[in-house]
Amino acid sequence: MTFAQRQARLNAKVLRRFGVAHVVNGVTAQGDFVLPGKTFAFNDGMEMQARVPTLVLADADVPTAPVNKAALCDGLAYTIQEARPDGHGLTVLDLELA
């Protein structure tokens, strides 16, 4: 098993354990939902803010051709605007309120 395969497996396990249930294209999946304005701090003291709502899912939970499909996160309906696989088993979905 390659490093990338191991990392993808670990990422999927972490989302299953610590993620929150969301509905994407009618299917429930565990993920990490982030609203705009949330600040992320890095070890070097640098900070960054989310600009759009995003949902991070394991690659296996992302529907085929996800752009323009529905996502229900924290009780609000969104449309997927962009899907960005990270190459390590996770995909970041940029969302827009429906």
Secondary structure, DSSP 8 states (H G I E B T S, - for coil): --HHHHHHHHHHHHHHHH-EEEEETTEEEEEEEE-TT-EEE-TTS-EEE--S-EEEEEGGGS-SS-TT-EEEETTEEEEEEEEEE-SSSEEEEEEEE-
